[in-house]
Amino acid sequence: MVGLGLALSGCTELAYYRQAAAGQWDLLQARRPVAEVLADPATAPNVRQRLETAQALRAFASAELALPDNDSYRSYVDVQRLYVVKNVFAAPELELEPRRWCFPIAGCLSYRGYFDAEAAQHLADALRADGDEVYVADIAAYSTLGWFADPLLNTFIHWPTGRLAELMFHELAHQRLYLADDTAFNEAFATAVGHLGAERWLVQRGSAREQEEYSADDRRRQAFLQIVTASRESLAAVYASDQSDAEKRVEKQRILAELRTRYRELKQEWGGYAGYDRWFEQDLNNAKLAGHSTYHRWVPAFIVLYEQGGRDFTTFYQAAEILGRLPPPEREARLRELLTVRSPSMLAHIPSIAGAGHARNTRCSFVQER
């Protein structure tokens, strides 16, 4: 694609890495040890309480989930905005396969992340001008894969405890296992760890209110994922058909309109809960649906792997590492095989569709990511 090549070449590419390095440097420089923030009389009571909870979660992650015991999430930064980076997803008008960008260390990813919101918008505009559909996501957290000590951020510290646990465990899971050039594997693995770890925390340490809050959120999330997955499958069938492009466009709009209708019906069932309104209000297109698939496709397969290992996290990680060493075609075949496994104990953890992670894009795997 000539337009895409022009947008990401030469000085523009250098500017991208410059903003990524500057954004990461600023974040690291702004870190304050959590102990220092807690000891500061000026710290707001609600921030103090959430930091104390986060530190308990951090200790639990290493002691109970066998996640890395390092300095990540032992410092705090208020970035003075509601997101830390913006991720740009893109896909062709009549395809669900996302565009990919390749980076040192992290490998090839299905999104491109920016600290600089203006630069993210510039890329989004260039991609749209080149004919792609685009989704620009506000991202609350990301992981540097252990290269730096990632801090707690104001962008997610006030989340309900179950979701906060999921996010922290997810990001630490990226430090535990990460494959270059396989975003779907990485995100599904980390999403599974986050979900399973949050469940274990809530059972052992959570209050009844926190458990019910997380359960209600998870039920809504599964219902949301179910309608989105069904629509994505319908679109995939249309795009793979022998219809003309004009006919495919008509069918596409019908499917997306039907998806919106299904969501309105879900909202009524939820008593008006509007947590997914923003997701539906803008960029409901192939780029957004491609990003959804990236995060959720293999989650049930990893949960099966966890169950097969006796619900022991260390055993689970070892099995995932073995899986990760397979050549990509064999790895995908093994994941597909795991998706077919069902038992009563496994069904207790596996959602009714192929996806159990956050419906909202909230995390990433390196400086230039989500």
MINU-635588 format. One record per residue (C-alpha): x negated, y, z. Coordinates in nm, 4 decimals. Example, Ala and Ser with C-alpha at 12.3 -4.5 7.8 and 13.67 -1.06 7.14 Angstrom:
+----------+----------+----------+
!     east !    north !       up !
+----------+----------+----------+
!  -1.2300 !  -0.4500 !   0.7800 !
!  -1.3670 !  -0.1060 !   0.7140 !
+----------+----------+----------+
//
This chain:
+----------+----------+----------+
!     east !    north !       up !
+----------+----------+----------+
!   0.0000 !   0.0000 !   0.0000 !
!  -0.1709 !   0.3175 !  -0.1186 !
!   0.0120 !   0.5501 !   0.1219 !
!  -0.0678 !   0.3369 !   0.4252 !
!  -0.4317 !   0.3074 !   0.3245 !
!  -0.4579 !   0.6829 !   0.2894 !
!  -0.2963 !   0.7467 !   0.6264 !
!  -0.5366 !   0.5189 !   0.8130 !
!  -0.8666 !   0.5860 !   0.6376 !
!  -1.1739 !   0.8018 !   0.6896 !
!  -1.1464 !   1.0898 !   0.9318 !
!  -0.7959 !   0.9899 !   1.0353 !
!  -0.9215 !   0.6529 !   1.1546 !
!  -1.2052 !   0.8181 !   1.3460 !
!  -0.9567 !   1.0569 !   1.5053 !
!  -0.7481 !   0.7603 !   1.6160 !
!  -1.0330 !   0.6036 !   1.8103 !
!  -1.1298 !   0.9431 !   1.9493 !
!  -0.7833 !   1.0011 !   2.0987 !
!  -0.7756 !   0.6439 !   2.2339 !
!  -1.1113 !   0.6879 !   2.4068 !
!  -1.0210 !   1.0338 !   2.5396 !
!  -0.6845 !   0.9143 !   2.6699 !
!  -0.8365 !   0.6161 !   2.8459 !
!  -1.1152 !   0.8302 !   2.9943 !
!  -0.8680 !   1.0860 !   3.1292 !
!  -0.6628 !   0.8096 !   3.2862 !
!  -0.9636 !   0.6516 !   3.4548 !
!  -1.0859 !   0.9862 !   3.5827 !
!  -0.7476 !   1.0612 !   3.7383 !
!  -0.7360 !   0.7384 !   3.9445 !
!  -0.7121 !   0.7614 !   4.3216 !
!  -0.7504 !   0.4547 !   4.5455 !
!  -0.4110 !   0.3494 !   4.6796 !
!  -0.5500 !   0.3576 !   5.0345 !
!  -0.6401 !   0.7238 !   4.9840 !
!  -0.2960 !   0.8090 !   4.8454 !
!  -0.1275 !   0.6317 !   5.1368 !
!  -0.3423 !   0.8221 !   5.3862 !
!  -0.2629 !   1.1576 !   5.2245 !
!   0.0057 !   1.3467 !   5.4283 !
!   0.1206 !   1.5109 !   5.1047 !
!   0.2260 !   1.1792 !   4.9503 !
!   0.6036 !   1.1649 !   4.9108 !
!   0.7734 !   0.8970 !   5.1256 !
!   0.9283 !   0.7241 !   4.8235 !
!   0.5885 !   0.7049 !   4.6491 !
!   0.4297 !   0.5732 !   4.9679 !
!   0.6905 !   0.2981 !   4.9989 !
!   0.6548 !   0.1890 !   4.6375 !
!   0.2748 !   0.1813 !   4.6595 !
!   0.2953 !  -0.0376 !   4.9681 !
!   0.5233 !  -0.2762 !   4.7792 !
!   0.2881 !  -0.2750 !   4.4814 !
!  -0.0079 !  -0.3634 !   4.7004 !
!   0.1833 !  -0.6560 !   4.8469 !
!   0.2617 !  -0.7694 !   4.4923 !
!  -0.1016 !  -0.7296 !   4.3952 !
!  -0.2186 !  -0.9552 !   4.6779 !
!   0.0533 !  -1.2079 !   4.5919 !
!  -0.0587 !  -1.2165 !   4.2275 !
!  -0.4032 !  -1.3468 !   4.3173 !
!  -0.3129 !  -1.5603 !   4.6194 !
!   0.0004 !  -1.7294 !   4.4823 !
!  -0.0162 !  -1.6963 !   4.1034 !
!  -0.3909 !  -1.7506 !   4.0487 !
!  -0.4195 !  -1.4210 !   3.8611 !
!  -0.7487 !  -1.2243 !   3.8559 !
!  -0.8557 !  -1.0788 !   4.1902 !
!  -1.0157 !  -0.7513 !   4.0832 !
!  -0.9638 !  -0.3760 !   4.1172 !
!  -0.6693 !  -0.3507 !   3.8773 !
!  -0.3584 !  -0.1986 !   4.0385 !
!  -0.5480 !  -0.0896 !   4.3480 !
!  -0.5513 !   0.2758 !   4.2368 !
!  -0.2778 !   0.5184 !   4.1319 !
!  -0.2264 !   0.7880 !   3.8671 !
!   0.0634 !   1.0224 !   3.8054 !
!   0.0406 !   1.0949 !   3.4301 !
!   0.3056 !   1.3701 !   3.4573 !
!   0.5320 !   1.2096 !   3.1959 !
!   0.7658 !   0.9111 !   3.1669 !
!   0.5368 !   0.7037 !   2.9420 !
!   0.1636 !   0.6424 !   2.9229 !
!   0.1312 !   0.5633 !   2.5518 !
!   0.3506 !   0.5460 !   2.2436 !
!   0.3475 !   0.2368 !   2.0227 !
!   0.4270 !   0.2490 !   1.6545 !
!   0.5888 !  -0.0594 !   1.4997 !
!   0.6549 !  -0.0859 !   1.1258 !
!   0.8145 !  -0.3356 !   0.8866 !
!   0.9298 !  -0.3291 !   0.5224 !
!   1.2903 !  -0.2391 !   0.4466 !
!   1.3925 !  -0.5949 !   0.3562 !
!   1.1502 !  -0.8004 !   0.5678 !
!   1.1178 !  -0.8850 !   0.9366 !
!   0.7439 !  -0.9484 !   0.9373 !
!   0.5765 !  -0.6520 !   1.1150 !
!   0.2803 !  -0.4605 !   0.9795 !
!  -0.0476 !  -0.5435 !   1.1537 !
!  -0.3501 !  -0.3367 !   1.2518 !
!  -0.6877 !  -0.4797 !   1.3453 !
!  -0.9172 !  -0.3531 !   1.6205 !
!  -1.2461 !  -0.4477 !   1.7835 !
!  -1.2086 !  -0.6955 !   2.0710 !
!  -0.8272 !  -0.7033 !   2.0713 !
!  -0.8081 !  -0.8381 !   1.7151 !
!  -0.5054 !  -0.7845 !   1.4918 !
!  -0.1843 !  -0.6567 !   1.6511 !
!   0.1672 !  -0.5929 !   1.5282 !
!   0.1714 !  -0.2367 !   1.6610 !
!  -0.0561 !   0.0633 !   1.6995 !
!  -0.0663 !   0.2612 !   2.0225 !
!  -0.1402 !   0.6258 !   2.0953 !
!  -0.2032 !   0.8445 !   2.3979 !
!  -0.1493 !   1.1374 !   2.1586 !
!   0.2254 !   1.1586 !   2.0919 !
!   0.1765 !   1.3959 !   1.7975 !
!  -0.0639 !   1.1530 !   1.6300 !
!   0.1824 !   0.8675 !   1.6830 !
!   0.4529 !   1.0714 !   1.5132 !
!   0.2181 !   1.1550 !   1.2260 !
!   0.1570 !   0.7842 !   1.1631 !
!   0.5296 !   0.7114 !   1.1893 !
!   0.6051 !   0.9820 !   0.9315 !
!   0.3376 !   0.8476 !   0.6953 !
!   0.4715 !   0.4942 !   0.7217 !
!   0.8271 !   0.6095 !   0.6551 !
!   0.7087 !   0.8092 !   0.3545 !
!   0.5454 !   0.4919 !   0.2264 !
!   0.8787 !   0.3076 !   0.2470 !
!   0.8529 !   0.1255 !   0.5797 !
!   1.1028 !   0.1245 !   0.8624 !
!   0.9468 !   0.2474 !   1.1878 !
!   1.0073 !   0.2232 !   1.5602 !
!   0.8176 !   0.4483 !   1.8021 !
!   0.8373 !   0.3086 !   2.1560 !
!   0.7645 !   0.4867 !   2.4844 !
!   0.5422 !   0.2483 !   2.6789 !
!   0.5196 !   0.2472 !   3.0572 !
!   0.2099 !   0.0278 !   3.1020 !
!  -0.0705 !  -0.1491 !   2.9203 !
!  -0.3676 !  -0.3696 !   3.0008 !
!  -0.7336 !  -0.3182 !   2.9130 !
!  -0.7854 !  -0.6951 !   2.9464 !
!  -1.0116 !  -0.6478 !   3.2459 !
!  -1.2556 !  -0.4107 !   3.0761 !
!  -1.1422 !  -0.1402 !   3.3188 !
!  -0.9560 !  -0.1443 !   3.6503 !
!  -0.6040 !  -0.0579 !   3.5367 !
!  -0.4205 !   0.1747 !   3.7763 !
!  -0.0650 !   0.1790 !   3.8994 !
!   0.1263 !   0.4558 !   3.7220 !
!   0.4208 !   0.6804 !   3.8009 !
!   0.5747 !   0.5503 !   3.4766 !
!   0.6709 !   0.2211 !   3.6409 !
!   0.6022 !   0.2387 !   4.0158 !
!   0.9659 !   0.3304 !   4.0943 !
!   1.1154 !   0.0358 !   3.9066 !
!   1.3220 !  -0.2167 !   4.1062 !
!   1.0941 !  -0.4631 !   4.2832 !
!   1.1704 !  -0.7579 !   4.0553 !
!   1.0897 !  -0.5628 !   3.7410 !
!   0.7808 !  -0.4075 !   3.9010 !
!   0.6597 !  -0.7564 !   3.9892 !
!   0.7231 !  -0.8771 !   3.6331 !
!   0.5267 !  -0.5940 !   3.4822 !
!   0.2256 !  -0.6225 !   3.7124 !
!   0.2076 !  -1.0001 !   3.6760 !
!   0.2491 !  -0.9665 !   3.2979 !
!  -0.0420 !  -0.7260 !   3.2650 !
!  -0.2672 !  -0.9333 !   3.4921 !
!  -0.1771 !  -1.2392 !   3.2841 !
!  -0.3328 !  -1.0658 !   2.9823 !
!  -0.6560 !  -1.0530 !   3.1813 !
!  -0.6227 !  -1.4261 !   3.2540 !
!  -0.5705 !  -1.5366 !   2.8925 !
!  -0.5781 !  -1.3415 !   2.5690 !
!  -0.6252 !  -1.4611 !   2.2092 !
!  -0.7482 !  -1.2278 !   1.9389 !
!  -0.5123 !  -1.2077 !   1.6410 !
!  -0.2099 !  -1.3776 !   1.8024 !
!   0.0164 !  -1.1114 !   1.9506 !
!   0.3175 !  -1.3429 !   1.9717 !
!   0.1236 !  -1.5985 !   2.1793 !
!  -0.0246 !  -1.3334 !   2.4100 !
!   0.3002 !  -1.1515 !   2.4782 !
!   0.5087 !  -1.4653 !   2.5275 !
!   0.2502 !  -1.6125 !   2.7646 !
!   0.2316 !  -1.2939 !   2.9707 !
!   0.6094 !  -1.2481 !   2.9666 !
!   0.6549 !  -1.6020 !   3.0985 !
!   0.4009 !  -1.5421 !   3.3762 !
!   0.5737 !  -1.2174 !   3.4682 !
!   0.9177 !  -1.3769 !   3.4808 !
!   0.8109 !  -1.6873 !   3.6720 !
!   0.5935 !  -1.4884 !   3.9107 !
!   0.8724 !  -1.2426 !   3.9865 !
!   1.1071 !  -1.5314 !   4.0603 !
!   0.8552 !  -1.6839 !   4.3010 !
!   0.7965 !  -1.3512 !   4.4765 !
!   1.1678 !  -1.2882 !   4.5230 !
!   1.2292 !  -1.6374 !   4.6602 !
!   0.9443 !  -1.6065 !   4.9101 !
!   0.9457 !  -1.2359 !   4.9952 !
!   1.2450 !  -1.0635 !   4.8390 !
!   1.5522 !  -0.9359 !   5.0180 !
!   1.8993 !  -1.0566 !   4.9261 !
!   1.9653 !  -0.7216 !   4.7576 !
!   1.6458 !  -0.7441 !   4.5507 !
!   1.7265 !  -1.0987 !   4.4461 !
!   2.0771 !  -1.0063 !   4.3348 !
!   1.9504 !  -0.6932 !   4.1581 !
!   1.6965 !  -0.8970 !   3.9631 !
!   1.9486 !  -1.1718 !   3.8863 !
!   2.2015 !  -0.9209 !   3.7517 !
!   1.9346 !  -0.7501 !   3.5419 !
!   1.8201 !  -1.0853 !   3.4035 !
!   2.1749 !  -1.1878 !   3.3111 !
!   2.2234 !  -0.8636 !   3.1201 !
!   1.8844 !  -0.9053 !   2.9556 !
!   1.9668 !  -1.2582 !   2.8380 !
!   2.3000 !  -1.1458 !   2.6951 !
!   2.1275 !  -0.8584 !   2.5176 !
!   1.8607 !  -1.0885 !   2.3747 !
!   2.1255 !  -1.3330 !   2.2595 !
!   2.3075 !  -1.0815 !   2.0411 !
!   1.9843 !  -0.9337 !   1.9089 !
!   1.8398 !  -1.2754 !   1.8247 !
!   2.1593 !  -1.3763 !   1.6450 !
!   2.1491 !  -1.0575 !   1.4380 !
!   1.7826 !  -1.1044 !   1.3594 !
!   1.8492 !  -1.4582 !   1.2374 !
!   2.1342 !  -1.3327 !   1.0189 !
!   1.9075 !  -1.0679 !   0.8687 !
!   1.6326 !  -1.3226 !   0.8055 !
!   1.8797 !  -1.5393 !   0.6138 !
!   1.9911 !  -1.2433 !   0.4031 !
!   1.6348 !  -1.1338 !   0.3239 !
!   1.5419 !  -1.4894 !   0.2195 !
!   1.8477 !  -1.5256 !  -0.0054 !
!   1.8746 !  -1.4818 !  -0.3832 !
!   2.0892 !  -1.1706 !  -0.3504 !
!   1.9816 !  -0.8504 !  -0.5189 !
!   1.8126 !  -0.5828 !  -0.3096 !
!   2.1281 !  -0.3723 !  -0.3306 !
!   2.3385 !  -0.6588 !  -0.1976 !
!   2.0857 !  -0.7236 !   0.0787 !
!   2.1046 !  -0.3609 !   0.1869 !
!   2.4836 !  -0.3807 !   0.2149 !
!   2.4633 !  -0.7008 !   0.4193 !
!   2.1939 !  -0.5498 !   0.6387 !
!   2.4115 !  -0.2535 !   0.7318 !
!   2.7053 !  -0.4844 !   0.8026 !
!   2.4932 !  -0.6991 !   1.0369 !
!   2.3538 !  -0.3971 !   1.2227 !
!   2.7024 !  -0.2467 !   1.2590 !
!   2.8249 !  -0.5782 !   1.3972 !
!   2.5351 !  -0.5800 !   1.6433 !
!   2.6390 !  -0.2392 !   1.7734 !
!   2.9966 !  -0.3628 !   1.8119 !
!   2.8787 !  -0.6658 !   2.0094 !
!   2.6785 !  -0.4386 !   2.2363 !
!   2.9815 !  -0.2195 !   2.3082 !
!   3.1702 !  -0.5342 !   2.4055 !
!   2.8839 !  -0.6369 !   2.6370 !
!   2.8913 !  -0.2967 !   2.8038 !
!   3.2560 !  -0.3488 !   2.8888 !
!   3.1733 !  -0.6877 !   3.0404 !
!   2.8966 !  -0.5186 !   3.2412 !
!   3.1325 !  -0.2565 !   3.3799 !
!   2.9822 !   0.0216 !   3.1692 !
!   2.6137 !  -0.0459 !   3.2458 !
!   2.4284 !   0.1703 !   2.9920 !
!   2.0676 !   0.0596 !   3.0334 !
!   2.0345 !  -0.0429 !   2.6674 !
!   2.2072 !   0.2598 !   2.5146 !
!   1.8846 !   0.4273 !   2.4097 !
!   1.7635 !   0.1093 !   2.2387 !
!   2.0691 !   0.1166 !   2.0132 !
!   2.0786 !   0.4915 !   1.9553 !
!   1.7643 !   0.5281 !   1.7440 !
!   1.5522 !   0.3234 !   1.5038 !
!   1.7785 !   0.0192 !   1.4977 !
!   1.5908 !  -0.1378 !   1.2087 !
!   1.3527 !  -0.4143 !   1.1027 !
!   1.0585 !  -0.2606 !   1.2886 !
!   1.2426 !  -0.2698 !   1.6198 !
!   1.3721 !  -0.6223 !   1.5625 !
!   1.0238 !  -0.7395 !   1.4606 !
!   0.8832 !  -0.6033 !   1.7862 !
!   1.1566 !  -0.7856 !   1.9780 !
!   1.0548 !  -1.1136 !   1.8192 !
!   0.6875 !  -1.0564 !   1.8976 !
!   0.7537 !  -1.0382 !   2.2702 !
!   1.0121 !  -1.3110 !   2.3131 !
!   0.9834 !  -1.5824 !   2.0513 !
!   0.7696 !  -1.8342 !   2.2419 !
!   0.8665 !  -1.7562 !   2.6019 !
!   1.0777 !  -2.0720 !   2.6512 !
!   0.7899 !  -2.2848 !   2.5180 !
!   0.5570 !  -2.1460 !   2.7842 !
!   0.8154 !  -2.2030 !   3.0556 !
!   0.8378 !  -2.5667 !   2.9451 !
!   0.4579 !  -2.5866 !   2.9679 !
!   0.4770 !  -2.4489 !   3.3231 !
!   0.7389 !  -2.7072 !   3.4204 !
!   0.5366 !  -2.9893 !   3.2662 !
!   0.2426 !  -2.8841 !   3.4843 !
!   0.4444 !  -2.9299 !   3.8011 !
!   0.5095 !  -2.5550 !   3.8408 !
!   0.1466 !  -2.5041 !   3.9365 !
!   0.0094 !  -2.1839 !   3.7863 !
!  -0.3527 !  -2.2983 !   3.7614 !
!  -0.2468 !  -2.6138 !   3.5768 !
!  -0.0208 !  -2.4020 !   3.3562 !
!  -0.3050 !  -2.1664 !   3.2633 !
!  -0.5307 !  -2.4579 !   3.1766 !
!  -0.2639 !  -2.6042 !   2.9491 !
!  -0.2113 !  -2.2647 !   2.7840 !
!  -0.5872 !  -2.2302 !   2.7290 !
!  -0.5969 !  -2.5709 !   2.5582 !
!  -0.3063 !  -2.4622 !   2.3422 !
!  -0.4874 !  -2.1392 !   2.2595 !
!  -0.7934 !  -2.3272 !   2.1337 !
!  -0.5905 !  -2.5052 !   1.8641 !
!  -0.6111 !  -2.3738 !   1.5065 !
!  -0.3205 !  -2.1322 !   1.4484 !
!  -0.1033 !  -2.3732 !   1.2426 !
!  -0.1423 !  -2.6490 !   1.5021 !
!  -0.0793 !  -2.4013 !   1.7835 !
!   0.2475 !  -2.2881 !   1.6271 !
!   0.3539 !  -2.6465 !   1.5630 !
!   0.2898 !  -2.7318 !   1.9292 !
!   0.4891 !  -2.4279 !   2.0445 !
!   0.7770 !  -2.5298 !   1.8198 !
!   0.7625 !  -2.8776 !   1.9685 !
!   0.7795 !  -2.7336 !   2.3199 !
!   1.0905 !  -2.5369 !   2.2241 !
!   1.2733 !  -2.8654 !   2.1687 !
!   1.2040 !  -2.9936 !   2.5223 !
!   1.4901 !  -2.9664 !   2.7674 !
!   1.5558 !  -3.1093 !   3.1141 !
!   1.7794 !  -3.0016 !   3.4038 !
!   1.4854 !  -2.8537 !   3.5995 !
!   1.3544 !  -2.6661 !   3.2969 !
!   1.6949 !  -2.5275 !   3.2093 !
!   1.7012 !  -2.3564 !   3.5465 !
!   1.4299 !  -2.1226 !   3.4149 !
!   1.4862 !  -2.1160 !   3.0386 !
!   1.7370 !  -1.8606 !   2.9030 !
!   2.0041 !  -1.9695 !   2.6600 !
!   1.8074 !  -1.8299 !   2.3662 !
!   1.4468 !  -1.8092 !   2.2544 !
!   1.3539 !  -1.5109 !   2.4636 !
!   1.3264 !  -1.4307 !   2.8307 !
!   1.1143 !  -1.1181 !   2.8532 !
!   1.1937 !  -0.7490 !   2.8826 !
!   1.4273 !  -0.6110 !   2.6234 !
!   1.2571 !  -0.2789 !   2.6738 !
!   0.9031 !  -0.2517 !   2.5423 !
!   0.7084 !  -0.1778 !   2.8592 !
!   0.3627 !  -0.3230 !   2.8378 !
!   0.0615 !  -0.3827 !   2.6193 !
!  -0.2704 !  -0.5585 !   2.5911 !
!  -0.5424 !  -0.3022 !   2.5222 !
!  -0.6165 !   0.0673 !   2.5028 !
!  -0.4608 !   0.1044 !   2.1578 !
!  -0.1545 !  -0.0967 !   2.2389 !
!   0.1900 !  -0.0667 !   2.3793 !
+----------+----------+----------+
//
